[in-house]
Amino acid sequence: MTRKQKRLAIIAGAIGFLGAATGLTLYALGEQTSYFYMPGDLAEKPVAAGQRIRLGGLVEKGSIERSDDTHVRFAVTDGSDTVTVRYNGILPDLFREEQGVVTEGVFDESQTFVADTVLAKHDENYMPREVADSLKEKGVWQEN
């Protein structure tokens, strides 16, 4: 093998290795992706049970039910549709009715959203832009 052929073989091997590493990295990141939905989006296009998503909206007034200190059931709404959420854990201090919330978790077989993370937001400055924009379009969010 000549020097030129050795150099080309090393370059081809390096390009192949980098391509494989890039492909595996993108595949791993794709598995961890958590898509963002509003209750209205879920009414139009339901999500399969077990698929991890983020659900955002407002906590519906009168929907918070506590069975003990850590088990909570509440509803997330965007003004037109509502999704029931079940959460086991300590809620953020800002969590309350008619306030913005982003939850992360999966739907169970009974179509109840089982959240493992709850983030409470007190205004659109700290709310994901998609949530604030969607709530404003539906007339649910009133700016100060």
LINHU-V644802 format. One record per residue. PHI is phi in whole degrees, 0 to 359 (* if undefined). OMEGA is omega in whole degrees, -180 to 180 (NA if undefined). BURIAL is b if it has 9 or more other ideal C-beta (glycine too) atoms within 8 Angstrom, else e. Layout:
BEGIN
phi,omega,burial
PHI,OMEGA,BURIAL
PHI,OMEGA,BURIAL
END
This chain:
BEGIN
phi,omega,burial
*,-179,e
279,179,e
301,180,e
296,180,e
293,178,e
297,180,b
298,178,e
296,179,e
294,178,b
294,179,e
296,179,e
297,178,e
296,179,e
295,178,e
295,177,e
297,179,e
297,179,e
297,178,e
296,179,e
294,179,e
296,178,e
296,179,e
299,179,e
294,178,e
296,179,e
296,178,e
296,-180,e
295,178,e
293,178,e
296,178,e
290,-177,e
266,-177,e
294,178,e
238,-176,e
283,-176,e
260,-179,b
225,168,b
254,179,b
305,178,b
295,177,b
296,-179,e
289,177,b
291,180,e
284,-177,e
222,-178,e
298,-180,e
255,179,b
294,177,e
300,179,b
93,178,e
280,-177,e
282,179,e
220,169,b
250,-179,b
243,-179,b
232,178,b
162,178,b
251,175,b
287,-177,b
292,-179,b
296,178,e
78,-175,e
259,-176,b
282,177,b
234,179,e
250,177,e
267,171,e
200,-175,e
297,-174,e
245,-179,e
267,-176,b
229,173,b
233,179,b
209,-179,b
242,175,b
251,-177,b
230,172,b
242,179,b
100,180,e
244,-179,e
235,-177,b
225,176,b
234,177,b
279,-178,b
238,174,b
244,-177,b
220,176,b
239,-179,e
162,180,e
271,-179,e
279,177,e
297,-179,e
299,-178,e
278,-178,e
289,175,b
195,-178,e
297,177,b
61,175,e
245,180,b
293,180,b
213,172,b
235,179,b
243,178,b
230,-179,b
172,-177,b
223,172,b
274,173,b
268,-176,e
295,-180,e
272,180,e
64,170,e
264,180,b
280,179,b
258,-176,b
269,172,b
249,177,e
220,176,e
230,177,b
243,-180,e
261,-179,b
236,-178,b
258,170,e
199,-173,e
290,177,b
295,-178,e
247,180,e
264,175,b
306,-175,e
305,-179,e
299,-180,b
293,-178,b
299,-180,b
297,180,e
295,179,b
293,178,b
293,179,b
299,-179,e
275,178,b
79,-179,e
275,-176,b
268,177,b
253,178,e
280,-180,e
286,NA,e
END
